[in-house]
Structure formats: structure tokens, C-alpha cells
Amino acid sequence: MSNRSVFLPNYSIGDSAYDEIIKVCSNYGKKVVFIGGKTALEKASHLVKNLMEGSELEVVDTLWYGGEAAYANVEKLKEMKAVHEADMIFAFGGGKAIDTCKVLTGDLNKPLFVFPTISSTCAAVTSVCAIYTVNGVFDGLYWRSAPAEHTFINTKIIAGAPDKYLWAGIGDTLAKGYEPEFSSRGRKLDHPNALGVTLSKLCQEPLVEYGSKALADCKENRVSDDLEETVLSIIVNTGLVSNHVINDYNSCVAHAMCYGFSTMPKVEHNHLHGEIVSYGVLVQLMLDNATKEIDKLLPFYREIGLPTSYKDFGVTREEMEGVLQKASEVNDVKVAAMDITKDKLADAVDRLEKYVR
């Protein structure tokens, strides 16, 4: 037997989620540093700052996170005087900005409050961080001891963001509907892992039901029940799974394929993480001979325009060799329902090409 702690995320959601800031954050100190992406800070930080007026909370500095979730950028932030003086960090943006702040606050043992401005990953409520080099190549994982102290999910901000981020978030979340079961299949699961794997079904089913309408609402910058259900699936459902399962079950072929594509700058720089992962979902399902699941997903993929072929990324079959080599080597595929090799991945890719045609 071993000791294990499972930390559940705390969050507020809705078009007035920021109204909770003073009540939630005041117990953690007074000095706040805003860190995030440039666009995210422009869109959301002034709303938060306005709500803080008249309270004891004080913004001592606003900083760009560096543009990549890289240890080098974390080290630069550590050198900032305001970061050391701050009682807490407010992180604004998408997954890479949030993960940078999770590493920063994990290393410095400071409270973290997260303000996702797009709904593209579960980073806002998870402990795990995906780390890249400053050039955008996947570098490894980092675990904060717990998720952020609180996450403020403002659906009005998310509805106002470009719909491509919600679209990519749907793609990333679909993977959590399949990877945990595929990774853990045939293994005896303890309570947290069994709970996480069971919950993973909620990372796929609501998206097929609500996702298309949510995207239409996002295009119109409209907050709706469909949008909120989709955002909850992307950020919260997926995060709950991630926080419950061990890392071996947290990811598999879908994400491995994404990390394989990260070796190609033209894909890494021109396509979103969740977009690439959604293609990896189909590769994993074909590897698993789960064509009935592919049949369920293909109409939805085609309806909202998710990729069904590596050609959708402008990649040739010859270029796929490097992608497949990298994908077969990452830790994500070390624990799975079968041995994952480059040849098996190549076979699945080729069979998928024929199947989707």
C-alpha cells in the first residue's frame, strides 16, 4: 500500500465568475502579480483589476509569460522582483501561459489563481504541466503539488475568444474520452484510478451532443447552455480525470502523435494542440481496431472540421516517418493496451487513410 493525495479543483463558472475574486483570494495576502499571454491580459486583466478596486488586493506588476511553456521562461520570471514580493500569482491565458505559472508557483510555493481566457485544454484545473523547449518541441512533464487554488471560468470572455480555441479544446478533450481506458485496460485499478477512468466517458459524450452548437454560439460571441456544457467538459471533466489517474493512464497514442508532430515546425506553429490530438484519437482507435467508435466520431469530425488525415496538416507520408518515430518513443505510450511500436503506428495511420476515404 502507498499513500496518495488527490486534490480536487475549485472553480467558479459563468458570465459573472470574476465577481468571486475578492471573497476567494483575500485570505491569501494582498500583493498580486498578473502573468499571462499578451492578448489574454488585454482582454481580461482590466476586468479583474477593476473588481479589485476598493479591496486590499493590489496589482504590483503585469508580466508576459514568455510565449512558450518552457523552463527557460520560468527562470526569467523567477528573476523578477515583483514575482518574489507577490503574495499570489494570477495567471491569464491558455494552456501554455497557465502551465508556465503552475511551474513558477510550484517552484516558489506561492498561491495561484487562474483565469482561462480560452477553452482549449484542462490546464486551468490540473496539477500536470506540459513543458516545451523555447522552440516549441515537447520537453517533458512537471507536476505541481496540487491544482491552482481556484479557477475563474468567465464564459463571456471565452465566448468572445476566437472559436478556433474552443474547436481545438474539443479535439483535445475527445482524447480523454479514450486514452485512460486504453492505457489502463487489463490492469487492476485502485479507487482514484477507477474513478478517473470511469469519469473519462464524460470527456467525450457531452462534446458530441453540445459541441457543434457551442461552436456556433462562440462564433456569435454568445454565452449559452451548450457553450457552458462544452467548456465544463473541456476544462473541468478532463481536469478531474487528469487529477485522479496516474500519469501512465493520463495520456496515450493521441497525445503521443501530437508530440511526434511537434518535431515539425510547420505543424507546431500552424496548428493547435487539440487539433493535432484529435487526429491522434482516430489513429489510436484504428490501432485498437475500434472502427465502430470511429464511425460514431467521423460525422462529428466532419461537421465541425476536425482533421481526419495527416494530409490536413500539409504533411507527406514520407515526413510522417519522423513523426511516428518520435510518437513511438515518448513516455505516453509506455503503458497501453498493447505494445506500441513505430510499425504499429504506421500501420494504423495507413489503415486510417484508407478508412476515412
Secondary structure, DSSP 8 states (H G I E B T S, - for coil): ----------EEEETTGGGGHHHHHGGG-SEEEEEE-HHHIIIIIHHHHHHHTTSS-EEEEEEE--SS--HHHHHHHHT-HHHHH-SEEEEEESHHHHHHHHHHHHHHT--EEEEESS-S-SGGG-SEEEEE-TTS-EEEEEE-SS--SEEEEEHHHHHHS-HHHHHHHHHHHHHHTTHHHHHHTTS---HHHHHHHHHGGGGTHHHHHHHHHHHHHHHTT---HHHHHHHIIIIIIHHHHHHHS-HHHH--HHHHHHHHHTT-HHHHTTS-HHHHHHHHHHHHHHHTT-HHHHHHHHHHHHHHT---SGGGGT--TTTHHHHHHHHHHSGGGSSSSS---HHHHHHHHHHHHHHH-
